[in-house]
Amino acid sequence: MTQIYVKVEPDSRKFSIEEDVIPKIKLEESPENGRANRELLKRLQKILGAKPGIISGHKSRRKKLEIPLDEDEIRQKMREYDG
């Protein structure tokens, strides 16, 4: 299990991941009623092949996630994602 921080940007035109010290994830959904959080978890599960969970930051743009993979594998899969 790895805990990792991400920054999210809801209401974007297209889903994307920008690699940085803290990865920036652009989401298409708006933050109302948890829609952006659901999109984040659904898309990361598809990209990583493992189910992530939000530990903290449910109503914040900075979120702490727990993912059952090691950090190097998470970052590699995020880098390889091309949409």
FIKOLZA-1660 file (N, C-alpha, C; in steps of 0.1 Angstrom, whole numbers, plus 5000, padded with zeros to 4 digits):
% residues 83
   i   px   py   pz ch aa at
   1 5008 4988 5000  A  M  N
   1 5000 5000 5000  A  M CA
   1 5009 5013 5000  A  M  C
   2 5005 5022 4991  A  T  N
   2 5012 5034 4990  A  T CA
   2 5003 5046 4993  A  T  C
   3 5007 5056 5000  A  Q  N
   3 4999 5068 5001  A  Q CA
   3 5006 5079 4993  A  Q  C
   4 4998 5085 4985  A  I  N
   4 5003 5095 4976  A  I CA
   4 4994 5107 4975  A  I  C
   5 5000 5119 4974  A  Y  N
   5 4992 5131 4972  A  Y CA
   5 4990 5134 4957  A  Y  C
   6 4978 5139 4953  A  V  N
   6 4976 5144 4940  A  V CA
   6 4969 5157 4941  A  V  C
   7 4970 5165 4930  A  K  N
   7 4963 5178 4929  A  K CA
   7 4952 5175 4918  A  K  C
   8 4940 5179 4920  A  V  N
   8 4930 5177 4910  A  V CA
   8 4925 5191 4905  A  V  C
   9 4921 5191 4892  A  E  N
   9 4915 5203 4886  A  E CA
   9 4902 5199 4880  A  E  C
  10 4891 5200 4886  A  P  N
  10 4878 5197 4880  A  P CA
  10 4874 5206 4869  A  P  C
  11 4864 5202 4862  A  D  N
  11 4858 5211 4851  A  D CA
  11 4868 5214 4840  A  D  C
  12 4877 5204 4837  A  S  N
  12 4886 5206 4826  A  S CA
  12 4880 5201 4813  A  S  C
  13 4885 5205 4802  A  R  N
  13 4880 5200 4789  A  R CA
  13 4883 5185 4787  A  R  C
  14 4894 5181 4792  A  K  N
  14 4898 5167 4789  A  K CA
  14 4906 5162 4801  A  K  C
  15 4904 5149 4804  A  F  N
  15 4911 5142 4814  A  F CA
  15 4925 5141 4810  A  F  C
  16 4934 5144 4820  A  S  N
  16 4949 5143 4817  A  S CA
  16 4956 5142 4831  A  S  C
  17 4968 5137 4830  A  I  N
  17 4977 5136 4841  A  I CA
  17 4990 5142 4838  A  I  C
  18 4994 5152 4846  A  E  N
  18 5007 5159 4845  A  E CA
  18 5016 5154 4856  A  E  C
  19 5027 5148 4852  A  E  N
  19 5037 5143 4862  A  E CA
  19 5045 5154 4868  A  E  C
  20 5046 5154 4881  A  D  N
  20 5053 5164 4889  A  D CA
  20 5056 5157 4902  A  D  C
  21 5062 5165 4911  A  V  N
  21 5064 5160 4925  A  V CA
  21 5051 5155 4931  A  V  C
  22 5041 5163 4929  A  I  N
  22 5027 5160 4932  A  I CA
  22 5019 5159 4919  A  I  C
  23 5015 5148 4914  A  P  N
  23 5009 5147 4901  A  P CA
  23 4996 5156 4900  A  P  C
  24 4994 5162 4889  A  K  N
  24 4982 5171 4887  A  K CA
  24 4973 5163 4877  A  K  C
  25 4961 5161 4882  A  I  N
  25 4951 5153 4874  A  I CA
  25 4939 5162 4871  A  I  C
  26 4937 5164 4857  A  K  N
  26 4926 5172 4853  A  K CA
  26 4914 5163 4851  A  K  C
  27 4903 5167 4856  A  L  N
  27 4891 5159 4856  A  L CA
  27 4880 5167 4848  A  L  C
  28 4872 5159 4840  A  E  N
  28 4861 5165 4833  A  E CA
  28 4849 5169 4841  A  E  C
  29 4847 5162 4851  A  E  N
  29 4835 5164 4860  A  E CA
  29 4836 5176 4869  A  E  C
  30 4825 5181 4873  A  S  N
  30 4825 5192 4883  A  S CA
  30 4825 5187 4897  A  S  C
  31 4829 5195 4907  A  P  N
  31 4831 5189 4920  A  P CA
  31 4818 5188 4928  A  P  C
  32 4806 5191 4922  A  E  N
  32 4793 5190 4929  A  E CA
  32 4790 5175 4932  A  E  C
  33 4785 5173 4944  A  N  N
  33 4780 5160 4948  A  N CA
  33 4790 5148 4946  A  N  C
  34 4803 5151 4947  A  G  N
  34 4813 5141 4946  A  G CA
  34 4815 5135 4932  A  G  C
  35 4810 5142 4922  A  R  N
  35 4812 5136 4908  A  R CA
  35 4827 5136 4904  A  R  C
  36 4834 5146 4908  A  A  N
  36 4849 5147 4904  A  A CA
  36 4856 5136 4911  A  A  C
  37 4853 5133 4924  A  N  N
  37 4860 5123 4932  A  N CA
  37 4857 5109 4926  A  N  C
  38 4844 5107 4921  A  R  N
  38 4841 5094 4915  A  R CA
  38 4848 5092 4902  A  R  C
  39 4849 5103 4894  A  E  N
  39 4857 5102 4882  A  E CA
  39 4872 5099 4884  A  E  C
  40 4877 5106 4894  A  L  N
  40 4891 5104 4898  A  L CA
  40 4894 5089 4901  A  L  C
  41 4885 5083 4910  A  L  N
  41 4887 5069 4914  A  L CA
  41 4885 5059 4903  A  L  C
  42 4875 5062 4895  A  K  N
  42 4872 5053 4884  A  K CA
  42 4883 5053 4874  A  K  C
  43 4888 5065 4870  A  R  N
  43 4898 5065 4860  A  R CA
  43 4912 5060 4865  A  R  C
  44 4915 5063 4877  A  L  N
  44 4928 5058 4883  A  L CA
  44 4927 5043 4884  A  L  C
  45 4916 5037 4888  A  Q  N
  45 4915 5023 4888  A  Q CA
  45 4917 5016 4875  A  Q  C
  46 4912 5022 4864  A  K  N
  46 4914 5017 4851  A  K CA
  46 4929 5018 4846  A  K  C
  47 4935 5030 4849  A  I  N
  47 4949 5032 4845  A  I CA
  47 4959 5024 4853  A  I  C
  48 4956 5023 4866  A  L  N
  48 4966 5016 4875  A  L CA
  48 4963 5001 4876  A  L  C
  49 4951 4997 4874  A  G  N
  49 4948 4983 4875  A  G CA
  49 4946 4979 4890  A  G  C
  50 4944 4989 4899  A  A  N
  50 4942 4986 4913  A  A CA
  50 4933 4997 4918  A  A  C
  51 4925 4994 4928  A  K  N
  51 4915 5003 4933  A  K CA
  51 4921 5013 4943  A  K  C
  52 4921 5026 4940  A  P  N
  52 4925 5036 4949  A  P CA
  52 4914 5040 4959  A  P  C
  53 4918 5046 4970  A  G  N
  53 4908 5052 4979  A  G CA
  53 4913 5065 4984  A  G  C
  54 4904 5074 4987  A  I  N
  54 4907 5088 4991  A  I CA
  54 4908 5087 5007  A  I  C
  55 4919 5090 5012  A  I  N
  55 4921 5091 5026  A  I CA
  55 4917 5104 5032  A  I  C
  56 4921 5115 5025  A  S  N
  56 4918 5128 5030  A  S CA
  56 4917 5138 5018  A  S  C
  57 4910 5149 5020  A  G  N
  57 4909 5159 5009  A  G CA
  57 4896 5157 5001  A  G  C
  58 4886 5150 5006  A  H  N
  58 4874 5148 4998  A  H CA
  58 4868 5161 4992  A  H  C
  59 4869 5172 4999  A  K  N
  59 4864 5185 4994  A  K CA
  59 4875 5194 4990  A  K  C
  60 4887 5190 4989  A  S  N
  60 4898 5198 4985  A  S CA
  60 4904 5194 4972  A  S  C
  61 4912 5203 4966  A  R  N
  61 4918 5200 4953  A  R CA
  61 4931 5191 4956  A  R  C
  62 4936 5192 4968  A  R  N
  62 4947 5183 4971  A  R CA
  62 4942 5171 4979  A  R  C
  63 4945 5159 4974  A  K  N
  63 4939 5147 4980  A  K CA
  63 4950 5137 4983  A  K  C
  64 4948 5130 4994  A  K  N
  64 4957 5120 4998  A  K CA
  64 4951 5106 4994  A  K  C
  65 4957 5099 4986  A  L  N
  65 4952 5086 4981  A  L CA
  65 4959 5074 4987  A  L  C
  66 4953 5063 4988  A  E  N
  66 4959 5051 4992  A  E CA
  66 4957 5041 4981  A  E  C
  67 4968 5035 4976  A  I  N
  67 4967 5027 4964  A  I CA
  67 4975 5014 4967  A  I  C
  68 4970 5002 4964  A  P  N
  68 4977 4990 4967  A  P CA
  68 4988 4986 4957  A  P  C
  69 4997 4995 4954  A  L  N
  69 5008 4993 4945  A  L CA
  69 5020 5001 4951  A  L  C
  70 5032 4998 4947  A  D  N
  70 5043 5006 4952  A  D CA
  70 5044 5019 4944  A  D  C
  71 5050 5029 4950  A  E  N
  71 5050 5042 4944  A  E CA
  71 5057 5043 4930  A  E  C
  72 5067 5035 4928  A  D  N
  72 5074 5035 4915  A  D CA
  72 5064 5030 4904  A  D  C
  73 5057 5020 4907  A  E  N
  73 5047 5014 4897  A  E CA
  73 5036 5024 4894  A  E  C
  74 5031 5031 4905  A  I  N
  74 5021 5041 4903  A  I CA
  74 5025 5052 4894  A  I  C
  75 5037 5057 4897  A  R  N
  75 5042 5069 4888  A  R CA
  75 5045 5064 4874  A  R  C
  76 5050 5052 4872  A  Q  N
  76 5053 5047 4859  A  Q CA
  76 5040 5046 4851  A  Q  C
  77 5030 5040 4857  A  K  N
  77 5017 5039 4850  A  K CA
  77 5011 5053 4847  A  K  C
  78 5012 5062 4856  A  M  N
  78 5007 5076 4853  A  M CA
  78 5015 5082 4841  A  M  C
  79 5028 5080 4841  A  R  N
  79 5036 5085 4830  A  R CA
  79 5032 5079 4817  A  R  C
  80 5029 5066 4817  A  E  N
  80 5026 5059 4804  A  E CA
  80 5012 5062 4799  A  E  C
  81 5004 5068 4808  A  Y  N
  81 4990 5071 4803  A  Y CA
  81 4991 5082 4793  A  Y  C
  82 4984 5080 4782  A  D  N
  82 4984 5090 4771  A  D CA
  82 4970 5094 4767  A  D  C
  83 4960 5089 4774  A  G  N
  83 4946 5093 4772  A  G CA
  83 4940 5085 4762  A  G  C
% end
